[in-house]
Amino acid sequence: MKKSLIFVSLTLFLLQFQTLAQEAFQPMKDTAAFRREVAMQAKVTQSIESDFVQEKNMSVLSEKIITKGHFYFKKENMLRWEYLDPFNYVIILNKDKVTIKDDNKVSRYDMNANKMFRSINDMMINSVQGNVLDSKDYTIKLMENQHYFLVEMTPVVKETKAFLKTINLYFSRTSYTVSRVKMTEVSGDYTSIEFVNQKKNESIPDSKFTVH
Amino acid sequence: MKAFLIQSSLFINLVVLAGGCAIRNYGLSDFKNTQGVNPGSLNPVLPDTFSTVLFKAGVDVYGRYFSGLLFIKAIDSTSSYRLIMTTETGLQLFDLELMPDRMIIHACMEKMNRKAVMKIIESDFRLLLEKYEAHKAQALLTDKARLHTVYRFRDGKKLTYFFIENKTGYLDRIERASPWYKKVTVLPEPDENAKPNTIRFMHHDARLEIKLKLLKIS
């Protein structure tokens, strides 16, 4: 009986170890093919719509802060990023205008007049679209495992480096779309955003990118 | 010389006006002395035993508005609190530790890390989190309509008033004042379960209002 228990425990441990080994990322073998495929997907993608689940992990807290929402992206440069649970909050990036609606409070900004908004805009749109491989603001490391292609981005710009250590983009191996984004801060705390129920190239009215 | 006289006269008028707003005309009158007041915390904005609380925070400052998530964690062993604010998208704005005698800045975005900003945050959250014992009040007052019992605490020139509604026994508001003028009002708006659904910090000496909306408490 005791031997059986040891055997079962050992098997479970080895299975777990094997799973972990499969999850581990290795340097990407065919980076040229990956770049080509991502560029092609970015080219043919006219719109993306998806739910998202955001998890904020802080070392000082034992629990994660989980928020949920929905986003719409439409070419060129139109993004609606909307939190629905546990609060209502909308960010709309439309060409060079930023609109933020917090409950009933609406704030409008000109992206060109605000370097920070420009940087956030680039980061959000490029992350959603996967159009980041040629960015001069980050050094790029390409990795893969059996589920994902991983683009690990390390900022080179001083202002971004001050608060952000890395941005990891996890691309689905089948659709070449971003399934998950992980932003790690200098402290090691991180925010992870998982995209679910993604829809590509469906019609999205322009009215989604305005606040009434 | 004439200009100097006008300036002096204006200054004297201002002093008289400020004097007119001093404590004695705060709209309160002596009620009874503090003898016989039962010991106990006067600060029921947040429950005495909370471990963590998550707020949606909105800040209106001189016509500009920004918002985020504010997480407060009680650290039992040291009577301290950890205050962490992030943007809605998860980016950390500050990580502070409020201790009984000082505040440690663990991390803070460069643009926010100004002495005046940190001082306001420290002062506002001490009002919200520190325990005020009823029997330690310096004076017990009432308003003209006798709707509230008002506990006044003095710490040097700093005065703190707790307005307790006579009818319900609930905290109506907290006010922080100098001897000359009102500085901040903290307005809790509890829900039907007495949870602090919304808390507003209204600053009277600056165009600043902080609004906290409760998302989660444990």
HADDOCK unambig.tbl for C-alpha pairs under 7 A between the chains (distance, minus, plus):
assign (segid A and resid 56 and name CA) (segid B and resid 90 and name CA) 6.15 0.50 0.50
assign (segid A and resid 86 and name CA) (segid B and resid 215 and name CA) 6.79 0.50 0.50
assign (segid A and resid 191 and name CA) (segid B and resid 90 and name CA) 5.88 0.50 0.50
